[in-house]
């Protein structure tokens, strides 16, 4: 779990981190709300900073920056700013870099250090999260290896091999709903993966 609290040297970042830590401990059941100082102020601080943003965003695209690359962000972008497909975001060794899809930009790289140029995120509606939870609890993912163009990965129990030339119709949308949110190409196939421990804890209860 990570939290983006602001500029490194800003006192407001310290306040955000402190409020986040206190409230995380409360929501995890580690301490009672009455046992932390100014719980209402912690809630108000984080609500004021993030209340105008969508509750849940999915990372849809990451622009990598390799060591030695010339990468320059266009000026003026800020965290969670809305962007549209085709907006010029930066320039690099291969030329100008444009937004691959509409959404919100996250962590634009201005400080010159790091391997992430920027991320493009998109809001996830609560309905789809509830539907995904229901489908996974019903363990409907067990039918995926029986669908055309999909087979179990021979070495990774939480991964599938997908032939995109066969499994076409809404395949990735269905896989996302069933918890398979990571994908990467391997030859002519796609490897899609989910969390190993999706519905149960890795630790015995």
C-alpha positions as semicolon CSV with decimal commas, in nm:
position;residue;x (nm);y (nm);z (nm)
1;X;0,000;0,000;0,000
2;X;0,127;0,344;-0,085
3;X;0,005;0,698;-0,034
4;X;0,083;1,007;-0,242
5;X;0,089;1,294;0,006
6;X;0,252;1,579;-0,189
7;X;0,591;1,744;-0,214
8;X;0,871;1,588;-0,009
9;X;0,960;1,902;0,186
10;X;0,607;2,041;0,235
11;X;0,472;2,041;0,590
12;X;0,130;1,958;0,447
13;X;0,275;1,624;0,328
14;X;0,365;1,537;0,687
15;X;0,010;1,614;0,796
16;X;-0,132;1,395;0,517
17;X;0,090;1,102;0,605
18;X;0,007;1,129;0,973
19;X;-0,369;1,145;0,907
20;X;-0,349;0,852;0,666
21;X;-0,156;0,634;0,911
22;X;-0,396;0,704;1,198
23;X;-0,705;0,633;0,990
24;X;-0,553;0,321;0,836
25;X;-0,492;0,181;1,184
26;X;-0,854;0,256;1,274
27;X;-0,999;0,093;0,963
28;X;-0,772;-0,209;1,007
29;X;-0,915;-0,258;1,356
30;X;-0,579;-0,208;1,523
31;X;-0,693;0,081;1,740
32;X;-1,022;0,248;1,824
33;X;-1,113;0,584;1,672
34;X;-1,146;0,732;2,021
35;X;-0,783;0,646;2,094
36;X;-0,627;0,866;1,826
37;X;-0,586;1,244;1,848
38;X;-0,833;1,454;1,648
39;X;-0,987;1,179;1,436
40;X;-1,236;1,428;1,293
41;X;-0,953;1,656;1,180
42;X;-0,776;1,363;1,010
43;X;-1,094;1,273;0,821
44;X;-1,161;1,634;0,726
45;X;-0,804;1,688;0,601
46;X;-0,809;1,389;0,366
47;X;-1,166;1,460;0,257
48;X;-1,076;1,817;0,161
49;X;-0,775;1,698;-0,040
50;X;-0,939;1,409;-0,223
51;X;-1,315;1,457;-0,202
52;X;-1,331;1,598;-0,556
53;X;-1,160;1,291;-0,703
54;X;-1,309;0,955;-0,806
55;X;-1,297;0,701;-0,524
56;X;-1,117;0,436;-0,732
57;X;-0,891;0,472;-1,034
58;X;-0,737;0,195;-1,242
59;X;-0,391;0,238;-1,393
60;X;-0,438;0,188;-1,766
61;X;-0,100;0,293;-1,903
62;X;0,255;0,349;-1,778
63;X;0,517;0,533;-1,979
64;X;0,859;0,392;-1,885
65;X;1,175;0,600;-1,881
66;X;1,501;0,408;-1,918
67;X;1,832;0,533;-1,784
68;X;1,984;0,778;-2,029
69;X;1,655;0,857;-2,203
70;X;1,580;1,220;-2,279
71;X;1,234;1,267;-2,129
72;X;1,070;1,607;-2,082
73;X;0,714;1,649;-1,957
74;X;0,504;1,926;-2,103
75;X;0,471;2,200;-1,838
76;X;0,166;2,241;-1,622
77;X;0,038;1,889;-1,569
78;X;-0,062;1,796;-1,215
79;X;-0,174;1,479;-1,040
80;X;-0,522;1,356;-1,137
81;X;-0,567;1,621;-1,406
82;X;-0,815;1,511;-1,675
83;X;-0,657;1,440;-2,013
84;X;-0,792;1,337;-2,353
85;X;-0,669;1,092;-2,615
86;X;-0,403;1,261;-2,827
87;X;-0,305;1,531;-2,576
88;X;0,067;1,602;-2,594
89;X;0,211;1,496;-2,260
90;X;0,588;1,488;-2,310
91;X;0,872;1,447;-2,556
92;X;1,156;1,198;-2,564
93;X;1,419;1,028;-2,776
94;X;1,156;0,897;-3,017
95;X;0,972;1,228;-3,051
96;X;0,654;1,370;-2,904
97;X;0,452;1,157;-2,664
98;X;0,072;1,171;-2,667
99;X;-0,196;1,039;-2,434
100;X;-0,295;0,690;-2,556
101;X;-0,645;0,729;-2,411
102;X;-0,858;0,966;-2,207
103;X;-0,848;0,957;-1,829
104;X;-0,647;1,126;-1,555
105;X;-0,271;1,167;-1,546
106;X;-0,086;1,049;-1,239
107;X;0,268;1,124;-1,120
108;X;0,400;1,325;-1,417
109;X;0,779;1,318;-1,400
110;X;0,920;1,667;-1,351
111;X;1,203;1,614;-1,102
112;X;1,427;1,431;-1,352
113;X;1,472;1,116;-1,144
114;X;1,277;0,796;-1,176
115;X;1,174;0,531;-1,427
116;X;0,807;0,631;-1,457
117;X;0,733;0,915;-1,699
118;X;0,364;0,925;-1,614
119;X;0,063;0,703;-1,562
120;X;-0,279;0,727;-1,726
121;X;-0,566;0,620;-1,501
122;X;-0,940;0,581;-1,546
123;X;-1,225;0,580;-1,297
124;X;-1,374;0,243;-1,198
125;X;-1,742;0,256;-1,110
126;X;-1,862;0,085;-0,793
127;X;-2,107;-0,130;-0,990
128;X;-1,827;-0,307;-1,176
129;X;-1,633;-0,370;-0,856
130;X;-1,938;-0,528;-0,692
131;X;-2,005;-0,739;-1,001
132;X;-1,641;-0,850;-1,008
133;X;-1,656;-0,947;-0,641
134;X;-1,972;-1,151;-0,695
135;X;-1,837;-1,334;-1,000
136;X;-1,509;-1,419;-0,825
137;X;-1,688;-1,546;-0,515
138;X;-1,897;-1,771;-0,738
139;X;-1,562;-1,895;-0,876
140;X;-1,675;-1,848;-1,234
141;X;-1,310;-1,809;-1,328
142;X;-1,289;-2,189;-1,331
143;X;-1,466;-2,190;-1,670
144;X;-1,203;-1,971;-1,839
145;X;-0,965;-2,255;-1,942
146;X;-1,258;-2,415;-2,127
147;X;-1,319;-2,107;-2,342
148;X;-1,179;-2,092;-2,699
149;X;-0,828;-1,947;-2,714
150;X;-0,765;-1,965;-2,337
151;X;-0,555;-2,225;-2,157
152;X;-0,385;-2,256;-1,817
153;X;-0,026;-2,138;-1,797
154;X;0,191;-2,449;-1,756
155;X;0,414;-2,295;-1,488
156;X;0,209;-2,021;-1,320
157;X;-0,103;-2,128;-1,130
158;X;-0,249;-1,775;-1,121
159;X;-0,198;-1,709;-1,493
160;X;-0,358;-1,799;-1,824
161;X;-0,235;-1,805;-2,182
162;X;-0,465;-1,621;-2,420
163;X;-0,456;-1,641;-2,798
164;X;-0,587;-1,297;-2,904
165;X;-0,661;-1,423;-3,258
166;X;-0,914;-1,672;-3,117
167;X;-1,037;-1,515;-2,792
168;X;-1,164;-1,185;-2,926
169;X;-1,515;-1,096;-2,814
170;X;-1,487;-0,890;-2,492
171;X;-1,220;-1,132;-2,372
172;X;-1,012;-0,881;-2,175
173;X;-1,322;-0,725;-2,019
174;X;-1,436;-1,067;-1,896
175;X;-1,088;-1,149;-1,768
176;X;-1,074;-0,817;-1,579
177;X;-1,408;-0,889;-1,412
178;X;-1,277;-1,227;-1,299
179;X;-0,964;-1,079;-1,143
180;X;-0,711;-1,112;-1,426
181;X;-0,588;-0,753;-1,443
182;X;-0,224;-0,794;-1,548
183;X;-0,136;-0,880;-1,906
184;X;0,182;-0,890;-2,111
185;X;0,268;-1,033;-2,453
186;X;0,470;-1,350;-2,494
187;X;0,524;-1,428;-2,861
188;X;0,185;-1,456;-3,028
189;X;0,011;-1,508;-2,694
190;X;-0,085;-1,295;-2,395
191;X;-0,010;-1,393;-2,038
192;X;-0,287;-1,268;-1,808
193;X;-0,250;-1,296;-1,431
194;X;-0,447;-1,241;-1,115
195;X;-0,345;-1,221;-0,752
196;X;-0,246;-1,559;-0,611
197;X;-0,459;-1,501;-0,300
198;X;-0,776;-1,345;-0,432
199;X;-1,050;-1,487;-0,211
200;X;-0,849;-1,629;0,076
201;X;-0,558;-1,522;0,294
202;X;-0,213;-1,677;0,246
203;X;-0,203;-1,719;0,620
204;X;-0,410;-1,980;0,808
205;X;-0,683;-1,818;1,012
